[in-house]
Amino acid sequence: MEIFKKASKKKLRFSTNRGVLSVEQLWDLSKDEIRQLVIKAREAAKKSSGEVNDSELSFLDAPAKTKASDDELRFEILKDIYLTKKSAEEKAQKKAEVKANNKKLLELIARKQDEALEKKSIKELEKMLESEEDDGDDDA
């Protein structure tokens, strides 16, 4: 959460193909859009931290340290949002699989109950019917 606090203090913005967005607006982007921004932010963070130099005179860029920390912060925020969305997507998929499996199990149970009823004799079924009618008379 510290990175989001820093971003809000700095009023950090993100350049995207949808325009300049705030941290809050990033959550509206798709996982794939965030993934592309993570890749770009990683390259920018490397470049501004000096890992990748465009020229030998890059040290002349006066606000390089601030730019580097902003780029690294952007990268960390985008990475966190991507991982959060990915985790939520995986949980939703798992939940859907469990729900589908439970539905299948309930259908099997119902079918087995029907089979068990079909195997009962007419006398057993009539007896079950009478006992249910007796239970129903108490309520009336």
N, C-alpha and C positions, 0 to 999 in steps of 0.2 A: 504494500500500500504506500510505502514511502515514495516510490517512483511517481505515483499518481498525485501525491501531495506536491512533489517538486514541480511536476508539469503544470499543475493548476496555479502554483505561485508564479511560475514563469510565463503563464498564459501561452504555453507551447501549442503550436499549430502544426498540422501535417498536410503537406501538399499531396493531393491525390488526383486521379483522373476525374473525380467529381468536384474538384475545387479544393480550397483550403478548409480543413476540418479541425474541430477541437477534439480532445480526447473522448468526450462523451459521444460525439458523432461517429467515432470509429467503431463503436459497438453495433452500429446499423449496417456496417459493411459485411459482405459475405466472408466466409473463411478463406476462400480463394483470393479475394481482393486483399485481405489482411496478409496472406502469405506473400503476395507480390510486394506489398509494402515492406514487409519484414526483410525481404531480400534486398530491396533498394536501401533501406535504412542501415542494414549491415554493411553494405558497400560504402555508404556515406560515412558511417562511424569509423570504419577502417581508414578511409581516405583522410578524414579530418584529424584522426589521432596520430597520423604519421606512419601507419603500417604500409600504406601505399602512397607514394609521392608522385604527383604529376610532374613536378620539376624540382630541381635542387634548390630553388628559391622559395619553396613553400613556407619556410620559416618567416618570410616577410609579411605573411598574412597576420595582421595584428590581433584580431579577435579569434585566433585559431583555438585557444584553449576553451573559450566559451562555446565556440561552434562545435568542438569535439565533444564537450560534455552534453550539449543539446542533442547532437546526433546520437550519442550513446544512449541518452535518455529516451529518445524517440524509438530507437531499436529495442530497448528493454520493454517499453510500454507495448509496442506492437507485438513483440514476442509473447508477452504475458496475455494479451487479448487473444492472440491466435491459439495459444495452448489452452486457455479457458474455453474458447469456442469448440476446440477439438474434443476436449474432455466432456463437455456438455453433449456434443453430438454422439460420442461413444456411449454415454450413459443412456441417452434417448434410444439409441439403437438396441442396446442391451435390454432396456425396459420393454421395447416393442417385441423383441424375441421372447422374453419371459411371458408377456401377455398372450402372444400367439400360441406358445406351448401350453399355457394354462387353459386356453380356449379348447385346444385339441383334447386335453385331458378331461375337461368337463363333458365334451361331446362323447368321449369313450365311456365315461361313467354313466351317462344317460343311456347310451346304447346297451350297456351291460345290465343296467337296471330293467330296461325294457325286455331284454332277453330272459332275465330271471323271472319277470312277471309272466312272460309267455310260457314258460316251462311249468308254471303252477297249474294245478287242476282247477276245474270249474268250481268245485266245492271250496277249495282254498280261496279262490278269488271272491266267491260269494260271501265267505266268512269275513274276508278283509273288508268288503264293501259294507257289510252289516256293522262291523266294529267302527267303521268311520261314520256311519249314519248315527250310531249310538252316541258317539262323541259329539256330533253336530247337534243333537237334541238338547244337550246340556246348556248350550249357548242361547237357545230360543226361549 
